[in-house]
Amino acid sequence: MVVGVTETAGQRLRWIQEIKRSRFGPLVRFAYGLPKDIVAVTAAVETEWSNGQTEGQINRLKAIKRQMYGRAGFAQLRARVLPSPVLTTSASVNSS
C-alpha cells in the first residue's frame, strides 16, 4: 500500500498499522516511531512550507568547515562563508 501526500489522516494511520505488521524490521521500527511525532509528520505532509533552503545552507557551512579544519582560523572561515561587503555594495549599486 502506497500512501501519498493527498491521502487523509485516517489513511495514513491505517498505513502505519499495516506497516507495523510487515516483516521488514527497519520499516516496522519506523512505523512504531511515527505515532510519537504524528503532529509533525502530518504537518510535513499537508503544508506547503519547507526548510530545504535552511538545510542546504547548513550543509554548505558544514562542508566548508570540514574542508578548512586545521588549516585556518575563524577569520578565514568567516571570510569564506559571509559575502564580501565590497562585492555586496558594488552589486547593489550596479543593479539600481
Summary of the structure (lengths in Angstrom):
residues: 96
radius of gyration: 22.3
end to end distance: 54.8
largest distance: 62.6
contacts: 173
relative contact order: 0.06
helix: 73%
strand: 0%
